[in-house]
Structure formats: C-alpha cells, structure tokens
Amino acid sequence: MIKPLNIGLCFLFSLFAWFQLNDPDGVVWAVFYGVIAVYAALTRPGRMTLPLLILLIFCLSGMVAFAGGFVEFLTNQDNIGFAEGMQNNYPYIEEAREFGGLTIAAMMVMLLYRQSKQPA
C-alpha cells in the first residue's frame, strides 16, 4: 500500500519538475525531479533499494560538484540573495540553488531508501 508520505513526495517532486521547465537547463532538472517523483510513488518495503542507492550517489556527487558555488554564496559580500536573477557576474547563485535542490533531493531519496530497506 502506498503511504500518504509517498503521495505527498510524489506530488512535491512533480511540482519541482514542472517549475524547472522555465530554466535554461530545465529539462535535465525536470527529468531528475521526475525520476524522484516516480520512485516516491513506487517505493515499497523490500523493493528498489539498488536504484535508490544509485540515485542517492548521483545526488551526493552533484552536491560535491556544486559545493564551491554554495560556499561562495554563503561568503559573498555583495548582498546578493538566493532569489536574484541569474547574472554572469554571479554564477554562484545558480550553483547554490542547484546545491540546495540536490540537498533536498538527497534527503528525500535517503528517506525512500530507508523505506525500501524495511522488511516487506
């Protein structure tokens, strides 16, 4: 039986995917969030542990790749906010956003992985 939490995560990550479509690299992120939405709907105890583990590794690898931009965002002296538009002068804003999205995704995939490791 699908849990209400899984339904909520499926809906949330479907929304994330839809919102990404207006981004220049939105197709990549829409597919990424869409995959998580599908796994949220399909995850059951005792099933799908390997695909979720691979997805988690992907999330963590992306976080490492964008960590520099996130640190630069946290330490910038320009008073540029997270919601500012993308500018060539401040590429770290987009990297910080992507780091944040990957962090949220990694937490959700860890939750789904934990669900899948429970006995059936």
Backbone as CSV, one residue per row, in Angstrom:
resi,resn,N_x,N_y,N_z,CA_x,CA_y,CA_z,C_x,C_y,C_z
1,MET,0.842,-1.186,0.000,0.000,0.000,0.000,0.883,1.245,0.000
2,ILE,0.515,2.214,-0.801,1.280,3.461,-0.869,0.943,4.325,0.343
3,LYS,1.969,4.892,0.948,1.788,5.707,2.145,1.452,7.140,1.758
4,PRO,0.718,7.850,2.626,0.425,9.256,2.348,1.703,10.092,2.152
5,LEU,2.758,9.750,2.873,4.020,10.466,2.708,4.542,10.313,1.281
6,ASN,4.442,9.109,0.736,4.905,8.866,-0.625,4.073,9.647,-1.639
7,ILE,2.777,9.726,-1.410,1.910,10.507,-2.295,2.323,11.976,-2.244
8,GLY,2.561,12.471,-1.039,2.987,13.865,-0.889,4.322,14.132,-1.571
9,LEU,5.283,13.215,-1.397,6.590,13.393,-2.040,6.472,13.316,-3.555
10,CYS,5.648,12.420,-4.039,5.430,12.301,-5.482,4.864,13.608,-6.028
11,PHE,3.870,14.156,-5.359,3.272,15.422,-5.780,4.288,16.568,-5.709
12,LEU,5.026,16.645,-4.606,6.001,17.714,-4.415,7.091,17.692,-5.483
13,PHE,7.655,16.520,-5.740,8.725,16.435,-6.730,8.193,16.565,-8.155
14,SER,6.939,16.240,-8.375,6.328,16.526,-9.675,6.216,18.035,-9.877
15,LEU,5.848,18.747,-8.823,5.823,20.216,-8.896,7.218,20.785,-9.139
16,PHE,8.205,20.256,-8.428,9.589,20.701,-8.650,9.977,20.521,-10.111
17,ALA,9.618,19.382,-10.681,9.947,19.103,-12.083,9.262,20.117,-12.996
18,TRP,7.999,20.384,-12.730,7.245,21.325,-13.563,7.836,22.729,-13.485
19,PHE,8.218,23.171,-12.288,8.785,24.517,-12.129,10.134,24.665,-12.828
20,GLN,10.831,23.573,-13.034,12.155,23.633,-13.670,12.078,23.895,-15.167
21,LEU,10.930,23.706,-15.759,10.823,23.789,-17.205,11.107,25.180,-17.772
22,ASN,11.076,26.229,-16.948,11.386,27.565,-17.450,12.863,27.919,-17.298
23,ASP,13.651,27.009,-16.809,15.086,27.219,-16.600,15.843,26.864,-17.885
24,PRO,16.986,27.518,-18.151,17.757,27.164,-19.351,18.170,25.692,-19.398
25,ASP,18.520,25.120,-18.262,18.863,23.696,-18.211,17.739,22.898,-17.538
26,GLY,16.533,23.377,-17.729,15.386,22.830,-17.023,15.032,21.396,-17.350
27,VAL,15.283,20.970,-18.579,14.923,19.598,-18.955,15.692,18.598,-18.104
28,VAL,16.974,18.871,-17.886,17.797,17.970,-17.070,17.223,17.867,-15.664
29,TRP,16.905,19.021,-15.071,16.393,19.028,-13.704,14.969,18.489,-13.633
30,ALA,14.160,18.753,-14.660,12.800,18.226,-14.682,12.816,16.697,-14.713
31,VAL,13.696,16.136,-15.522,13.818,14.670,-15.573,14.309,14.146,-14.224
32,PHE,15.297,14.813,-13.640,15.852,14.388,-12.356,14.763,14.371,-11.279
33,TYR,14.035,15.485,-11.141,12.976,15.545,-10.128,11.824,14.603,-10.476
34,GLY,11.566,14.415,-11.771,10.531,13.477,-12.189,10.857,12.049,-11.803
35,VAL,12.124,11.675,-11.934,12.555,10.330,-11.530,12.322,10.131,-10.036
36,ILE,12.649,11.142,-9.246,12.420,11.034,-7.802,10.927,10.918,-7.511
37,ALA,10.102,11.655,-8.232,8.647,11.570,-8.046,8.153,10.152,-8.337
38,VAL,8.656,9.558,-9.412,8.257,8.188,-9.764,8.691,7.216,-8.672
39,TYR,9.928,7.357,-8.189,10.395,6.457,-7.129,9.595,6.656,-5.850
40,ALA,9.173,7.892,-5.574,8.342,8.123,-4.388,7.032,7.350,-4.503
41,ALA,6.488,7.297,-5.698,5.229,6.572,-5.901,5.422,5.061,-5.866
42,LEU,6.590,4.584,-6.282,6.794,3.138,-6.435,7.511,2.458,-5.273
43,THR,8.141,3.218,-4.397,8.933,2.618,-3.323,8.042,1.876,-2.336
44,ARG,8.410,0.639,-2.105,7.725,-0.220,-1.132,8.788,-0.928,-0.298
45,PRO,8.434,-1.363,0.908,9.406,-2.099,1.719,9.938,-3.321,0.976
46,GLY,11.238,-3.490,1.049,11.886,-4.651,0.458,12.113,-4.568,-1.041
47,ARG,11.856,-3.420,-1.663,11.995,-3.297,-3.115,12.776,-2.045,-3.500
48,MET,13.423,-2.090,-4.631,14.044,-0.950,-5.302,15.208,-0.327,-4.544
49,THR,15.917,-1.079,-3.736,16.997,-0.474,-2.964,18.176,-0.058,-3.845
50,LEU,18.565,-0.849,-4.826,19.717,-0.512,-5.661,19.485,0.751,-6.498
51,PRO,18.350,0.903,-7.195,18.148,2.148,-7.937,18.153,3.384,-7.041
52,LEU,17.593,3.255,-5.848,17.601,4.389,-4.926,19.012,4.702,-4.447
53,LEU,19.806,3.680,-4.224,21.191,3.894,-3.820,21.965,4.599,-4.932
54,ILE,21.747,4.204,-6.170,22.401,4.868,-7.304,21.943,6.319,-7.398
55,LEU,20.655,6.573,-7.210,20.132,7.937,-7.244,20.723,8.775,-6.113
56,LEU,20.886,8.182,-4.947,21.494,8.888,-3.822,22.952,9.249,-4.127
57,ILE,23.684,8.327,-4.710,25.073,8.609,-5.089,25.122,9.753,-6.098
58,PHE,24.196,9.768,-7.045,24.113,10.855,-8.015,23.874,12.194,-7.303
59,CYS,22.933,12.213,-6.353,22.639,13.449,-5.597,23.868,13.935,-4.844
60,LEU,24.515,13.027,-4.145,25.679,13.406,-3.346,26.836,13.867,-4.229
61,SER,27.018,13.236,-5.384,28.066,13.662,-6.317,27.789,15.076,-6.828
62,GLY,26.531,15.345,-7.146,26.153,16.692,-7.579,26.363,17.728,-6.488
63,MET,26.064,17.351,-5.254,26.286,18.277,-4.139,27.758,18.626,-4.019
64,VAL,28.625,17.646,-4.188,30.066,17.895,-4.142,30.459,18.841,-5.280
65,ALA,29.905,18.606,-6.462,30.246,19.427,-7.627,29.823,20.891,-7.442
66,PHE,28.692,21.132,-6.785,28.177,22.489,-6.619,28.491,23.093,-5.252
67,ALA,29.222,22.383,-4.416,29.531,22.877,-3.070,30.331,24.182,-3.108
68,GLY,31.226,24.318,-4.062,32.020,25.540,-4.157,31.156,26.762,-4.382
69,GLY,30.172,26.659,-5.263,29.262,27.773,-5.508,28.416,28.087,-4.294
70,PHE,28.025,27.040,-3.549,27.239,27.257,-2.337,28.060,27.987,-1.279
71,VAL,29.306,27.568,-1.097,30.186,28.230,-0.129,30.425,29.675,-0.555
72,GLU,30.638,29.897,-1.844,30.838,31.267,-2.332,29.594,32.117,-2.088
73,PHE,28.407,31.536,-2.270,27.170,32.255,-1.982,27.090,32.644,-0.512
74,LEU,27.444,31.717,0.369,27.370,31.991,1.806,28.363,33.052,2.245
75,THR,29.482,33.140,1.557,30.542,34.062,1.976,30.605,35.320,1.121
76,ASN,29.672,35.505,0.180,29.751,36.690,-0.683,29.478,37.958,0.113
77,GLN,30.112,39.024,-0.307,29.955,40.322,0.341,29.090,41.264,-0.497
78,ASP,28.453,40.723,-1.536,27.692,41.542,-2.475,26.239,41.739,-2.061
79,ASN,25.807,41.095,-0.987,24.415,41.137,-0.545,23.454,40.713,-1.650
80,ILE,23.864,39.733,-2.435,23.024,39.174,-3.486,22.255,38.005,-2.884
81,GLY,20.939,38.021,-3.034,20.105,36.993,-2.440,19.908,35.783,-3.324
82,PHE,19.341,34.753,-2.738,19.076,33.485,-3.413,18.066,33.663,-4.550
83,ALA,17.165,34.621,-4.390,16.090,34.819,-5.369,16.478,35.780,-6.489
84,GLU,17.690,36.289,-6.461,18.123,37.199,-7.520,18.159,36.463,-8.848
85,GLY,17.964,37.193,-9.913,18.029,36.597,-11.248,19.450,36.155,-11.570
86,MET,19.551,35.235,-12.494,20.856,34.734,-12.915,21.598,35.840,-13.658
87,GLN,22.828,36.110,-13.227,23.664,37.120,-13.868,25.038,36.519,-14.093
88,ASN,25.674,36.933,-15.167,27.016,36.420,-15.453,28.010,36.811,-14.372
89,ASN,27.763,37.925,-13.683,28.665,38.368,-12.618,28.607,37.467,-11.388
90,TYR,27.493,36.767,-11.224,27.274,35.970,-10.015,26.858,34.536,-10.361
91,PRO,27.728,33.759,-10.972,27.334,32.383,-11.338,27.112,31.491,-10.120
92,TYR,27.643,31.890,-8.990,27.489,31.067,-7.789,26.050,31.013,-7.306
93,ILE,25.210,31.971,-7.712,23.804,31.942,-7.295,23.141,30.679,-7.849
94,GLU,23.326,30.424,-9.145,22.735,29.232,-9.756,23.325,27.959,-9.150
95,GLU,24.625,27.954,-8.888,25.245,26.775,-8.275,24.705,26.542,-6.872
96,ALA,24.469,27.628,-6.130,23.912,27.491,-4.781,22.485,26.946,-4.837
97,ARG,21.703,27.408,-5.822,20.342,26.883,-5.986,20.372,25.397,-6.325
98,GLU,21.268,25.027,-7.216,21.354,23.614,-7.603,21.830,22.761,-6.438
99,PHE,22.753,23.287,-5.644,23.195,22.589,-4.435,22.007,22.385,-3.492
100,GLY,21.197,23.422,-3.314,20.030,23.322,-2.443,19.027,22.298,-2.938
101,GLY,18.768,22.292,-4.246,17.851,21.310,-4.818,18.355,19.891,-4.655
102,LEU,19.652,19.711,-4.858,20.242,18.381,-4.685,20.223,17.947,-3.222
103,THR,20.363,18.891,-2.316,20.310,18.573,-0.886,18.915,18.082,-0.503
104,ILE,17.897,18.797,-0.965,16.517,18.383,-0.695,16.261,17.005,-1.316
105,ALA,16.709,16.835,-2.550,16.519,15.552,-3.236,17.234,14.424,-2.493
106,ALA,18.461,14.676,-2.048,19.212,13.642,-1.331,18.501,13.239,-0.043
107,MET,17.956,14.207,0.679,17.236,13.883,1.913,16.004,13.018,1.620
108,MET,15.302,13.345,0.548,14.114,12.567,0.201,14.481,11.168,-0.285
109,VAL,15.556,11.067,-1.063,15.985,9.749,-1.537,16.451,8.901,-0.348
110,MET,17.117,9.523,0.628,17.516,8.773,1.831,16.284,8.248,2.565
111,LEU,15.247,9.062,2.646,14.007,8.633,3.286,13.384,7.469,2.510
112,LEU,13.348,7.575,1.196,12.795,6.491,0.373,13.642,5.233,0.489
113,TYR,14.959,5.397,0.539,15.860,4.250,0.687,15.600,3.552,2.022
114,ARG,15.426,4.355,3.047,15.135,3.779,4.371,13.815,3.003,4.344
115,GLN,12.820,3.564,3.660,11.545,2.847,3.500,11.742,1.518,2.788
116,SER,12.573,1.549,1.731,12.747,0.338,0.926,13.531,-0.736,1.683
117,LYS,14.311,-0.359,2.682,15.091,-1.324,3.451,14.274,-2.008,4.542
118,GLN,13.069,-1.519,4.831,12.236,-2.142,5.843,11.764,-3.507,5.332
119,PRO,11.588,-4.438,6.231,11.113,-5.761,5.803,9.717,-5.655,5.193
120,ALA,9.484,-6.470,4.186,8.191,-6.435,3.470,7.063,-6.948,4.309
